[in-house]
Structures are given as C-alpha cells and as structure tokens.
Amino acid sequence: MPALKVVLLLFLVIFMSGCGGTRYKQKHSARGIASYYSSKFEGKKTAGGEKLSNKGYTAAANKFRLGACVRVTNRSNGRQIYVRINDRMGNGKRLIDLTQSAADALDFKRQGTAEVKVKVVSKKMGMRRIQKQERR
C-alpha cells in the first residue's frame, strides 16, 4: 500500500509539473505601443545579462519571456521584423521597447512610437530571421 501511494504521488508531481508549461505559448500575441531605446542605454546590461547594442535586433518587454523570439508588425505600414526579448521594461504603458535598428526597420523612429502587433514565433525560425536581418 505505501508503494502505491508513492507511485501515485510521483505520478501527480510529474503530471502537475507538465500542466503548467511555458508562461507564453508559441501562438501568444498582443497589440500595443512600441517605442525604442534611447542612446544613453547603449552598452548597459540587460535583464538577460548581455550588453545592449542599438545595432542589434533585441527588445524589452514584460509580457513575453526572456529569450523568446517575436515578430513585430507596424500596424500603420505593415512592415515586419523579428527580435529576441532580452530585457524587461520599467514602463507599463508600452508593449515593447525595440533597439534603434529595429525601430528604423519598422519606420517609426521619427515618430517615436508606433502601434504594433507582437507574436511569439519558434526560437529556431526567429533566430534565423534575426541573423538574416542583421546581415542587411
């Protein structure tokens, strides 16, 4: 009887740990306002532990997990880019803060902000697209 309880308990622990899954599933998406990092943050350490480079395709967001790759679409002109989330934001009013290169690619740097749609994509595809963007 005690062995049965141990097996049941082990089963429950394994089953419950699998039910939680990741915080955001691959199909997670959101709409909101995007802005970009000021030049004063260049070289500062991000929440992911790396130095910020405004030439890369990374972003800060609170709604997506660190390390997630996302597709960002500017809703006013349809332009799309892929970025990796490597930082957290202090401001809850915006959905995402992009690097200056990413803001240029989405063509909203002059305005300062833009309405965007953000969708989590697979890590493999996202990283491939980000590397392709960086080579341009």
Number of C-alpha atoms within 10 A of each C-alpha: 6 7 8 9 10 11 12 12 12 12 12 12 11 11 11 11 10 10 8 8 9 9 10 13 13 15 9 14 17 13 16 14 16 25 24 22 20 12 12 7 14 14 12 12 14 17 15 14 10 12 14 22 19 21 12 18 24 24 30 28 22 17 16 26 19 17 15 18 28 28 20 25 20 21 15 12 13 11 13 17 19 27 28 26 24 24 24 19 17 9 11 10 10 18 22 27 25 26 25 23 20 28 25 13 16 22 18 20 16 8 9 12 16 22 18 25 21 26 18 23 21 14 15 9 12 20 19 11 16 20 14 11 17 12 6 5
